[in-house]
Every structure is written in C-alpha cells, then in structure tokens.
Amino acid sequence: MGKRAPKPVGRSAAEARRGRRRDPEYRATQERLAPFEGIARFVIMRRAELGFTQEQLAERMGTSHSAISRIETGQHRTSVATLERLAHALDVRFVMGFETGPREAPVRELVSL
C-alpha cells in the first residue's frame, strides 16, 4: 500500500475566504473601501485609454508614482483635493453627489467641481 499524502497545514484559501466574509470587521472594511475600489477601477481604465503610465499620470498631477499606485489599489482613502487633481490629469470632470430617499430608489443631486 502507498503512503498517504500529508495534509496541508492550516486552512485552504477557499476556507479562509469564507471565514473572512463572515467576519463583521472584515465586511465593514470592505464596505468602507468599496467606493475607493470603484475609483481605482476608473483610474486604471481611464489611464489605459489615454495610454499613460503611472509615472506619466503622476507627473501630470504633480505627485509621486507611489501615490498613483496607492490610488489604483483601491485600499486607501483619497482626498477631494486629490480627486480634483486626478480628474484634471485624466481630462474628465470630477462630480460629487448626495443621495436622499431609500437605497432602492435614491434621489441624487450631483455637483460638478
């Protein structure tokens, strides 16, 4: 008879993901960062459309490559002032908004900055 394969130490990646999803602190962090992940996706797509490297975008913004990298991870808060500079560097308008009413049918008021 052959030897049994050793069992892995710890949990599988799938088990770890399931555990994190059930963790209220993890879920709260994910909810808090969701808007920044959306910003990150937009910045990456727009930068690619324009054919800019992170370094080129940083130069247009007057910031560092590492600052662009942090924005594009979606894991860091980005100030309104930085978002305004980012919009200018990406040749887009920066729009902020407010919502009232129920989440299912919000009424939005947008302001272009």
MMTF fields as JSON, N, C-alpha, C and O atoms, coordinates in Angstrom:
{
  "mmtfVersion": "1.0.0",
  "mmtfProducer": "UNKNOWN",
  "numBonds": 451,
  "numAtoms": 452,
  "numGroups": 113,
  "numChains": 1,
  "numModels": 1,
  "chainsPerModel": [1],
  "groupsPerChain": [113],
  "chainIdList": ["A"],
  "bondAtomList": [4, 2, 8, 6, 12, 10, 16, 14, 20, 18, 24, 22, 28, 26, 32, 30, 36, 34, 40, 38, 44, 42, 48, 46, 52, 50, 56, 54, 60, 58, 64, 62, 68, 66, 72, 70, 76, 74, 80, 78, 84, 82, 88, 86, 92, 90, 96, 94, 100, 98, 104, 102, 108, 106, 112, 110, 116, 114, 120, 118, 124, 122, 128, 126, 132, 130, 136, 134, 140, 138, 144, 142, 148, 146, 152, 150, 156, 154, 160, 158, 164, 162, 168, 166, 172, 170, 176, 174, 180, 178, 184, 182, 188, 186, 192, 190, 196, 194, 200, 198, 204, 202, 208, 206, 212, 210, 216, 214, 220, 218, 224, 222, 228, 226, 232, 230, 236, 234, 240, 238, 244, 242, 248, 246, 252, 250, 256, 254, 260, 258, 264, 262, 268, 266, 272, 270, 276, 274, 280, 278, 284, 282, 288, 286, 292, 290, 296, 294, 300, 298, 304, 302, 308, 306, 312, 310, 316, 314, 320, 318, 324, 322, 328, 326, 332, 330, 336, 334, 340, 338, 344, 342, 348, 346, 352, 350, 356, 354, 360, 358, 364, 362, 368, 366, 372, 370, 376, 374, 380, 378, 384, 382, 388, 386, 392, 390, 396, 394, 400, 398, 404, 402, 408, 406, 412, 410, 416, 414, 420, 418, 424, 422, 428, 426, 432, 430, 436, 434, 440, 438, 444, 442, 448, 446],
  "bondOrderList": [1, 1, 1, 1, 1, 1, 1, 1, 1, 1, 1, 1, 1, 1, 1, 1, 1, 1, 1, 1, 1, 1, 1, 1, 1, 1, 1, 1, 1, 1, 1, 1, 1, 1, 1, 1, 1, 1, 1, 1, 1, 1, 1, 1, 1, 1, 1, 1, 1, 1, 1, 1, 1, 1, 1, 1, 1, 1, 1, 1, 1, 1, 1, 1, 1, 1, 1, 1, 1, 1, 1, 1, 1, 1, 1, 1, 1, 1, 1, 1, 1, 1, 1, 1, 1, 1, 1, 1, 1, 1, 1, 1, 1, 1, 1, 1, 1, 1, 1, 1, 1, 1, 1, 1, 1, 1, 1, 1, 1, 1, 1, 1],
  "groupList": [{"groupName": "MET", "atomNameList": ["N", "CA", "C", "O"], "elementList": ["N", "C", "C", "O"], "formalChargeList": [0, 0, 0, 0], "bondAtomList": [1, 0, 2, 1, 3, 2], "bondOrderList": [1, 1, 2], "singleLetterCode": "M", "chemCompType": "L-PEPTIDE LINKING"}, {"groupName": "GLY", "atomNameList": ["N", "CA", "C", "O"], "elementList": ["N", "C", "C", "O"], "formalChargeList": [0, 0, 0, 0], "bondAtomList": [1, 0, 2, 1, 3, 2], "bondOrderList": [1, 1, 2], "singleLetterCode": "G", "chemCompType": "PEPTIDE LINKING"}, {"groupName": "LYS", "atomNameList": ["N", "CA", "C", "O"], "elementList": ["N", "C", "C", "O"], "formalChargeList": [0, 0, 0, 0], "bondAtomList": [1, 0, 2, 1, 3, 2], "bondOrderList": [1, 1, 2], "singleLetterCode": "K", "chemCompType": "L-PEPTIDE LINKING"}, {"groupName": "ARG", "atomNameList": ["N", "CA", "C", "O"], "elementList": ["N", "C", "C", "O"], "formalChargeList": [0, 0, 0, 0], "bondAtomList": [1, 0, 2, 1, 3, 2], "bondOrderList": [1, 1, 2], "singleLetterCode": "R", "chemCompType": "L-PEPTIDE LINKING"}, {"groupName": "ALA", "atomNameList": ["N", "CA", "C", "O"], "elementList": ["N", "C", "C", "O"], "formalChargeList": [0, 0, 0, 0], "bondAtomList": [1, 0, 2, 1, 3, 2], "bondOrderList": [1, 1, 2], "singleLetterCode": "A", "chemCompType": "L-PEPTIDE LINKING"}, {"groupName": "PRO", "atomNameList": ["N", "CA", "C", "O"], "elementList": ["N", "C", "C", "O"], "formalChargeList": [0, 0, 0, 0], "bondAtomList": [1, 0, 2, 1, 3, 2], "bondOrderList": [1, 1, 2], "singleLetterCode": "P", "chemCompType": "L-PEPTIDE LINKING"}, {"groupName": "VAL", "atomNameList": ["N", "CA", "C", "O"], "elementList": ["N", "C", "C", "O"], "formalChargeList": [0, 0, 0, 0], "bondAtomList": [1, 0, 2, 1, 3, 2], "bondOrderList": [1, 1, 2], "singleLetterCode": "V", "chemCompType": "L-PEPTIDE LINKING"}, {"groupName": "SER", "atomNameList": ["N", "CA", "C", "O"], "elementList": ["N", "C", "C", "O"], "formalChargeList": [0, 0, 0, 0], "bondAtomList": [1, 0, 2, 1, 3, 2], "bondOrderList": [1, 1, 2], "singleLetterCode": "S", "chemCompType": "L-PEPTIDE LINKING"}, {"groupName": "GLU", "atomNameList": ["N", "CA", "C", "O"], "elementList": ["N", "C", "C", "O"], "formalChargeList": [0, 0, 0, 0], "bondAtomList": [1, 0, 2, 1, 3, 2], "bondOrderList": [1, 1, 2], "singleLetterCode": "E", "chemCompType": "L-PEPTIDE LINKING"}, {"groupName": "ASP", "atomNameList": ["N", "CA", "C", "O"], "elementList": ["N", "C", "C", "O"], "formalChargeList": [0, 0, 0, 0], "bondAtomList": [1, 0, 2, 1, 3, 2], "bondOrderList": [1, 1, 2], "singleLetterCode": "D", "chemCompType": "L-PEPTIDE LINKING"}, {"groupName": "TYR", "atomNameList": ["N", "CA", "C", "O"], "elementList": ["N", "C", "C", "O"], "formalChargeList": [0, 0, 0, 0], "bondAtomList": [1, 0, 2, 1, 3, 2], "bondOrderList": [1, 1, 2], "singleLetterCode": "Y", "chemCompType": "L-PEPTIDE LINKING"}, {"groupName": "THR", "atomNameList": ["N", "CA", "C", "O"], "elementList": ["N", "C", "C", "O"], "formalChargeList": [0, 0, 0, 0], "bondAtomList": [1, 0, 2, 1, 3, 2], "bondOrderList": [1, 1, 2], "singleLetterCode": "T", "chemCompType": "L-PEPTIDE LINKING"}, {"groupName": "GLN", "atomNameList": ["N", "CA", "C", "O"], "elementList": ["N", "C", "C", "O"], "formalChargeList": [0, 0, 0, 0], "bondAtomList": [1, 0, 2, 1, 3, 2], "bondOrderList": [1, 1, 2], "singleLetterCode": "Q", "chemCompType": "L-PEPTIDE LINKING"}, {"groupName": "LEU", "atomNameList": ["N", "CA", "C", "O"], "elementList": ["N", "C", "C", "O"], "formalChargeList": [0, 0, 0, 0], "bondAtomList": [1, 0, 2, 1, 3, 2], "bondOrderList": [1, 1, 2], "singleLetterCode": "L", "chemCompType": "L-PEPTIDE LINKING"}, {"groupName": "PHE", "atomNameList": ["N", "CA", "C", "O"], "elementList": ["N", "C", "C", "O"], "formalChargeList": [0, 0, 0, 0], "bondAtomList": [1, 0, 2, 1, 3, 2], "bondOrderList": [1, 1, 2], "singleLetterCode": "F", "chemCompType": "L-PEPTIDE LINKING"}, {"groupName": "ILE", "atomNameList": ["N", "CA", "C", "O"], "elementList": ["N", "C", "C", "O"], "formalChargeList": [0, 0, 0, 0], "bondAtomList": [1, 0, 2, 1, 3, 2], "bondOrderList": [1, 1, 2], "singleLetterCode": "I", "chemCompType": "L-PEPTIDE LINKING"}, {"groupName": "HIS", "atomNameList": ["N", "CA", "C", "O"], "elementList": ["N", "C", "C", "O"], "formalChargeList": [0, 0, 0, 0], "bondAtomList": [1, 0, 2, 1, 3, 2], "bondOrderList": [1, 1, 2], "singleLetterCode": "H", "chemCompType": "L-PEPTIDE LINKING"}],
  "groupTypeList": [0, 1, 2, 3, 4, 5, 2, 5, 6, 1, 3, 7, 4, 4, 8, 4, 3, 3, 1, 3, 3, 3, 9, 5, 8, 10, 3, 4, 11, 12, 8, 3, 13, 4, 5, 14, 8, 1, 15, 4, 3, 14, 6, 15, 0, 3, 3, 4, 8, 13, 1, 14, 11, 12, 8, 12, 13, 4, 8, 3, 0, 1, 11, 7, 16, 7, 4, 15, 7, 3, 15, 8, 11, 1, 12, 16, 3, 11, 7, 6, 4, 11, 13, 8, 3, 13, 4, 16, 4, 13, 9, 6, 3, 14, 6, 0, 1, 14, 8, 11, 1, 5, 3, 8, 4, 5, 6, 3, 8, 13, 6, 7, 13],
  "groupIdList": [1, 2, 3, 4, 5, 6, 7, 8, 9, 10, 11, 12, 13, 14, 15, 16, 17, 18, 19, 20, 21, 22, 23, 24, 25, 26, 27, 28, 29, 30, 31, 32, 33, 34, 35, 36, 37, 38, 39, 40, 41, 42, 43, 44, 45, 46, 47, 48, 49, 50, 51, 52, 53, 54, 55, 56, 57, 58, 59, 60, 61, 62, 63, 64, 65, 66, 67, 68, 69, 70, 71, 72, 73, 74, 75, 76, 77, 78, 79, 80, 81, 82, 83, 84, 85, 86, 87, 88, 89, 90, 91, 92, 93, 94, 95, 96, 97, 98, 99, 100, 101, 102, 103, 104, 105, 106, 107, 108, 109, 110, 111, 112, 113],
  "secStructList": [7, 7, 7, 7, 7, 7, 7, 7, 1, 1, 7, 7, 2, 2, 2, 2, 2, 2, 2, 2, 2, 2, 7, 2, 2, 2, 2, 2, 2, 2, 2, 2, 2, 2, 2, 2, 2, 2, 2, 2, 2, 2, 2, 2, 2, 2, 2, 2, 2, 2, 6, 7, 7, 2, 2, 2, 2, 2, 2, 2, 2, 6, 1, 7, 2, 2, 2, 2, 2, 2, 2, 2, 2, 6, 7, 1, 7, 7, 7, 2, 2, 2, 2, 2, 2, 2, 2, 2, 2, 6, 6, 7, 7, 7, 3, 3, 3, 3, 3, 3, 1, 7, 6, 6, 1, 7, 3, 3, 3, 3, 3, 3, 7],
  "xCoordList": [0.836, 0.0, 0.875, 1.951, 0.382, 1.126, 0.935, 0.014, 1.822, 1.73, 0.627, 0.329, 0.038, -0.981, -0.288, 0.759, -0.892, -0.341, -0.516, -1.548, 0.475, 0.341, -0.767, -0.996, -1.438, -2.492, -1.837, -0.838, -2.406, -1.833, -2.026, -2.968, -1.128, -1.209, -2.129, -2.017, -3.023, -3.904, -5.112, -5.461, -5.742, -6.959, -6.64, -5.61, -7.541, -7.386, -7.733, -8.323, -7.365, -7.674, -9.183, -9.664, -9.926, -11.39, -11.976, -12.881, -11.467, -11.952, -11.624, -12.438, -10.446, -10.049, -10.949, -11.357, -11.266, -12.162, -13.537, -14.111, -14.062, -15.383, -15.361, -16.309, -14.293, -14.173, -14.12, -14.746, -13.37, -13.278, -14.628, -15.003, -15.359, -16.659, -17.636, -18.515, -17.489, -18.379, -17.929, -18.701, -16.708, -16.16, -16.741, -16.538, -17.462, -18.089, -17.075, -17.36, -15.917, -14.9, -14.399, -14.204, -14.195, -13.759, -14.823, -14.508, -16.082, -17.173, -17.285, -17.518, -17.123, -17.196, -16.074, -16.291, -14.891, -13.762, -14.028, -13.76, -14.553, -14.872, -15.904, -15.764, -16.925, -17.955, -17.369, -17.719, -16.482, -15.864, -14.974, -14.9, -14.3, -13.364, -14.01, -13.378, -15.24, -15.888, -15.85, -15.541, -16.152, -16.088, -14.681, -14.526, -13.669, -12.295, -11.862, -11.03, -12.429, -12.151, -12.781, -12.21, -13.953, -14.581, -13.75, -13.59, -13.227, -12.343, -11.111, -10.681, -10.551, -9.349, -9.61, -8.807, -10.732, -11.054, -11.174, -10.674, -11.843, -11.998, -10.64, -10.361, -9.806, -8.497, -7.662, -7.045, -7.647, -6.865, -7.378, -6.589, -8.693, -9.258, -8.999, -8.613, -9.21, -9.017, -7.545, -7.214, -6.674, -5.235, -4.831, -4.043, -5.374, -5.07, -5.622, -4.956, -6.842, -7.423, -6.53, -6.359, -5.964, -5.106, -3.682, -2.889, -3.366, -2.028, -0.964, 0.217, -1.373, -0.43, 0.107, -0.603, 1.348, 1.89, 1.53, 1.076, 1.729, 1.512, 2.445, 2.059, 3.649, 4.619, 4.154, 4.276, 3.626, 3.151, 1.949, 1.855, 1.039, -0.113, 0.351, -0.15, 1.292, 1.825, 2.43, 2.232, 3.158, 3.773, 2.699, 2.828, 1.648, 0.558, -0.139, -0.645, -0.161, -0.814, 0.119, -0.329, 1.405, 2.364, 2.502, 2.628, 2.477, 2.594, 3.567, 4.221, 3.657, 4.603, 3.933, 2.714, 4.763, 4.294, 3.637, 2.621, 4.207, 3.65, 2.252, 1.416, 1.991, 0.65, -0.369, -1.481, 0.011, -0.884, -1.092, -2.209, -0.039, -0.135, -1.103, -1.911, -1.028, -1.94, -3.386, -4.283, -3.619, -4.98, -5.499, -6.649, -4.65, -5.074, -5.25, -5.809, -4.798, -5.066, -6.495, -7.068, -7.078, -8.427, -8.493, -9.579, -7.359, -7.313, -7.012, -6.775, -7.021, -6.684, -7.702, -8.193, -8.006, -8.885, -8.163, -6.951, -8.924, -8.363, -9.1, -10.331, -8.365, -8.99, -9.695, -9.407, -10.612, -11.322, -10.332, -10.448, -9.368, -8.369, -7.591, -7.32, -7.238, -6.518, -7.412, -6.956, -8.676, -9.608, -9.79, -9.915, -9.806, -9.91, -8.685, -8.817, -7.503, -6.27, -6.234, -5.787, -6.706, -6.75, -7.676, -7.326, -8.844, -9.791, -9.169, -9.281, -8.518, -7.867, -6.796, -6.711, -5.991, -4.913, -5.455, -4.802, -6.653, -7.264, -8.224, -8.886, -8.294, -9.182, -10.643, -11.333, -11.098, -12.504, -13.003, -12.208, -14.318, -14.904, -15.052, -15.389, -14.801, -14.999, -16.372, -16.668, -17.202, -18.573, -18.788, -18.466, -19.338, -19.698, -21.207, -21.88, -21.728, -23.171, -23.646, -22.889, -24.925, -25.616, -26.853, -27.438, -27.246, -28.445, -29.402, -28.995, -30.674, -31.723, -32.686, -32.621, -33.56, -34.54, -33.993, -32.865, -34.798, -34.391, -33.271, -33.145, -32.472, -31.364, -31.854, -31.157, -33.051, -33.588, -33.951, -33.918, -34.295, -34.695, -34.187, -34.983, -32.867, -32.335, -32.584, -32.688, -32.673, -32.735, -31.34, -30.833, -30.727, -29.338, -29.251, -29.949, -28.38, -28.048, -26.549, -25.755, -26.161, -24.754, -24.245, -24.975, -22.987, -22.343, -21.001, -20.188, -20.778, -19.503, -18.526, -18.843, -17.341, -16.326, -15.256, -14.317],
  "yCoordList": [-1.184, 0.0, 1.239, 1.268, 2.263, 3.51, 4.384, 4.203, 5.307, 6.257, 7.268, 7.595, 7.749, 8.792, 10.141, 10.409, 10.961, 12.302, 13.098, 12.987, 13.891, 14.687, 15.722, 16.257, 15.988, 17.007, 18.38, 18.558, 19.34, 20.689, 21.277, 20.94, 22.143, 22.822, 24.026, 24.761, 24.234, 25.399, 25.163, 24.029, 26.272, 26.204, 26.434, 27.011, 25.971, 26.24, 27.708, 28.374, 28.192, 29.582, 29.803, 30.844, 28.837, 28.968, 29.037, 29.832, 28.213, 28.251, 29.591, 30.143, 30.104, 31.396, 32.509, 33.384, 32.483, 33.499, 33.438, 34.467, 32.227, 32.078, 32.625, 33.28, 32.357, 32.855, 34.37, 34.988, 34.971, 36.438, 37.06, 38.066, 36.468, 37.031, 37.036, 37.894, 36.095, 36.039, 36.986, 37.283, 37.453, 38.325, 39.734, 40.369, 40.238, 41.565, 42.686, 43.638, 42.586, 43.628, 43.647, 44.714, 42.476, 42.37, 42.956, 43.725, 42.588, 43.099, 44.614, 45.291, 45.147, 46.599, 47.294, 48.341, 46.719, 47.295, 47.245, 48.214, 46.127, 46.004, 47.05, 47.671, 47.245, 48.243, 49.649, 50.472, 49.924, 51.249, 51.526, 52.662, 50.499, 50.688, 50.555, 50.884, 50.086, 49.855, 51.08, 50.929, 52.286, 53.443, 53.683, 54.097, 53.428, 53.664, 52.612, 52.883, 51.414, 50.392, 50.788, 50.534, 51.409, 51.911, 53.007, 53.042, 53.895, 54.954, 54.321, 54.731, 53.333, 52.664, 52.061, 52.231, 51.358, 50.752, 51.822, 51.648, 52.935, 54.005, 54.59, 54.781, 54.871, 55.48, 54.563, 55.019, 53.287, 52.336, 52.304, 52.353, 52.222, 52.165, 53.462, 53.426, 54.598, 55.881, 56.098, 56.573, 55.753, 55.899, 55.047, 55.48, 53.83, 52.941, 53.519, 53.467, 54.071, 54.697, 55.808, 55.958, 56.58, 57.701, 57.259, 58.039, 56.006, 55.491, 55.999, 56.039, 56.389, 56.904, 55.773, 54.817, 55.899, 55.048, 55.7, 56.844, 54.982, 55.583, 56.773, 57.784, 56.651, 57.742, 58.987, 60.105, 58.79, 59.93, 60.597, 61.824, 59.793, 60.364, 61.124, 62.211, 60.562, 61.231, 62.58, 63.569, 62.618, 63.873, 64.907, 66.079, 64.476, 65.396, 65.937, 67.059, 65.132, 65.545, 66.3, 66.965, 66.2, 66.805, 66.005, 66.565, 64.689, 63.811, 62.686, 62.701, 61.728, 60.627, 59.413, 59.249, 58.583, 57.314, 56.478, 55.826, 56.494, 55.68, 56.164, 55.36, 57.463, 57.979, 57.423, 57.058, 57.362, 56.796, 55.312, 54.804, 54.636, 53.214, 52.978, 52.051, 53.803, 53.662, 53.899, 53.172, 54.909, 55.182, 53.973, 53.567, 53.404, 52.3, 50.978, 50.035, 50.883, 49.662, 49.661, 48.6, 50.859, 50.95, 50.677, 50.486, 50.655, 50.322, 51.53, 51.387, 52.718, 53.925, 55.02, 55.16, 55.782, 56.939, 57.974, 58.158, 58.636, 59.661, 60.961, 60.99, 62.025, 63.303, 63.921, 63.584, 64.821, 65.535, 66.335, 66.371, 66.969, 67.748, 66.853, 67.247, 65.663, 64.726, 64.262, 64.14, 64.003, 63.584, 64.687, 64.4, 65.936, 67.051, 67.098, 67.259, 66.96, 66.961, 65.756, 65.853, 64.636, 63.415, 63.59, 63.211, 64.159, 64.396, 65.293, 65.021, 66.355, 67.268, 66.525, 66.689, 65.719, 64.985, 63.945, 63.625, 63.417, 62.399, 63.001, 62.273, 64.328, 65.03, 64.613, 64.343, 64.567, 64.277, 65.294, 65.985, 65.383, 66.25, 65.458, 64.274, 66.115, 65.496, 65.905, 67.094, 64.93, 65.178, 64.522, 63.351, 65.302, 64.759, 64.788, 65.546, 63.968, 63.947, 63.599, 63.155, 63.82, 63.481, 62.684, 62.882, 61.785, 60.989, 61.154, 61.233, 61.203, 61.164, 60.054, 59.517, 59.725, 58.689, 57.306, 57.149, 56.306, 54.923, 54.464, 54.953, 53.534, 52.999, 52.381, 52.422, 51.813, 51.149, 52.147, 51.807, 53.371, 54.388, 55.757, 56.638, 55.933, 57.199, 58.361, 58.189, 59.529, 60.766, 61.368, 61.601, 61.617, 62.08, 63.535, 63.989, 64.239, 65.622, 65.635, 65.376, 65.935, 65.921, 67.332, 68.207, 67.537, 68.831, 68.591, 67.801, 69.272, 69.158, 70.153, 71.334, 69.679, 70.558, 70.897, 71.627],
  "zCoordList": [0.0, 0.0, 0.0, 0.597, -0.688, -0.784, 0.447, 1.243, 0.558, 1.668, 1.402, 0.253, 2.458, 2.341, 2.165, 2.755, 1.353, 1.154, 2.442, 3.103, 2.799, 4.025, 3.873, 2.788, 4.966, 4.959, 5.052, 5.749, 4.345, 4.42, 5.815, 6.532, 6.166, 7.451, 7.29, 6.309, 8.226, 8.169, 7.285, 6.957, 6.906, 6.098, 4.628, 4.281, 3.776, 2.351, 2.095, 2.945, 0.932, 0.578, 0.56, 1.009, 0.046, -0.008, 1.399, 1.657, 2.307, 3.693, 4.346, 5.086, 4.073, 4.642, 4.122, 4.885, 2.808, 2.231, 2.88, 3.237, 3.029, 3.661, 5.085, 5.519, 5.797, 7.164, 7.218, 8.079, 6.298, 6.264, 5.953, 6.554, 5.018, 4.638, 5.807, 5.878, 6.712, 7.878, 8.985, 9.897, 8.915, 9.953, 9.802, 8.767, 10.819, 10.703, 10.478, 9.751, 11.084, 10.903, 9.459, 8.877, 8.895, 7.5, 6.572, 5.663, 6.806, 5.964, 6.074, 5.073, 7.271, 7.46, 6.692, 6.082, 6.722, 5.987, 4.49, 3.779, 4.009, 2.579, 2.159, 1.105, 2.967, 2.647, 2.649, 1.802, 3.595, 3.686, 2.478, 2.009, 1.976, 0.864, -0.512, -1.516, -0.584, -1.88, -2.798, -3.98, -2.304, -3.214, -3.762, -4.911, -2.957, -3.4, -4.417, -5.283, -4.309, -5.313, -6.646, -7.707, -6.591, -7.815, -8.459, -9.679, -7.64, -8.145, -8.779, -9.858, -8.115, -8.63, -10.006, -10.924, -10.147, -11.451, -12.532, -13.644, -12.199, -13.179, -13.569, -14.753, -12.583, -12.856, -13.748, -14.711, -13.43, -14.231, -15.67, -16.613, -15.838, -17.194, -17.961, -19.13, -17.311, -17.995, -18.332, -19.418, -17.405, -17.659, -18.856, -19.697, -18.929, -20.058, -21.364, -22.398, -21.314, -22.514, -23.046, -24.256, -22.13, -22.52, -22.854, -23.382, -22.545, -22.826, -21.871, -22.218, -20.668, -19.673, -18.803, -18.494, -18.422, -17.365, -16.034, -16.0, -14.955, -13.639, -13.449, -12.863, -13.935, -13.802, -14.557, -14.056, -15.757, -16.546, -15.879, -15.846, -15.352, -14.655, -13.417, -13.129, -12.699, -11.507, -11.877, -11.171, -12.968, -13.409, -13.755, -13.401, -14.441, -14.789, -13.543, -13.544, -12.483, -11.235, -10.306, -9.372, -10.56, -9.645, -8.362, -7.273, -8.508, -7.342, -7.667, -8.71, -6.783, -6.969, -7.607, -7.564, -8.19, -8.746, -7.655, -7.898, -6.457, -5.37, -4.975, -4.561, -5.1, -4.796, -5.792, -5.41, -7.058, -8.078, -7.803, -7.91, -7.456, -7.142, -5.982, -6.03, -4.95, -3.802, -4.223, -3.796, -5.055, -5.536, -6.305, -6.137, -7.144, -8.004, -7.257, -7.819, -6.027, -5.259, -4.737, -4.487, -4.57, -4.029, -2.543, -1.996, -1.884, -0.461, 0.418, 1.617, -0.179, 0.573, 0.289, -0.832, 1.313, 1.136, 0.281, 0.39, -0.562, -1.434, -1.149, -1.149, -0.907, -0.553, -1.759, -2.907, -1.475, -2.539, -3.38, -4.605, -2.737, -3.483, -4.449, -5.583, -4.004, -4.873, -6.011, -7.148, -5.718, -6.769, -7.815, -9.005, -7.376, -8.327, -9.238, -10.452, -8.66, -9.465, -10.399, -11.542, -9.902, -10.695, -11.898, -13.015, -11.668, -12.76, -13.824, -15.019, -13.385, -14.328, -15.139, -16.356, -14.468, -15.139, -16.118, -17.111, -15.836, -16.696, -17.724, -18.463, -17.767, -18.71, -18.558, -19.541, -17.31, -17.016, -15.995, -15.358, -15.844, -14.821, -13.529, -13.549, -12.417, -11.106, -10.611, -10.494, -10.324, -9.897, -8.54, -8.339, -7.616, -6.296, -6.184, -6.884, -5.311, -5.181, -3.793, -2.93, -3.619, -2.382, -2.751, -3.816, -1.866, -2.094, -0.923, 0.236, -1.259, -0.244, -0.633, -1.739, 0.268, -0.023, 0.243, 0.711, -0.057, 0.225, -0.706, -1.829, -0.233, -1.036, -2.343, -3.357, -2.312, -3.505, -4.605, -5.788, -4.22, -5.201, -4.746, -4.421, -4.722, -4.212, -5.173, -6.387, -4.586, -5.36, -5.26, -4.163, -6.406, -6.423, -6.846, -7.752, -6.168, -6.517, -6.78, -5.875, -8.008, -8.39, -8.617, -9.084, -8.281, -8.463, -9.143, -8.666, -10.251, -10.953, -10.354, -10.213, -10.002, -9.41, -10.422, -10.107]
}
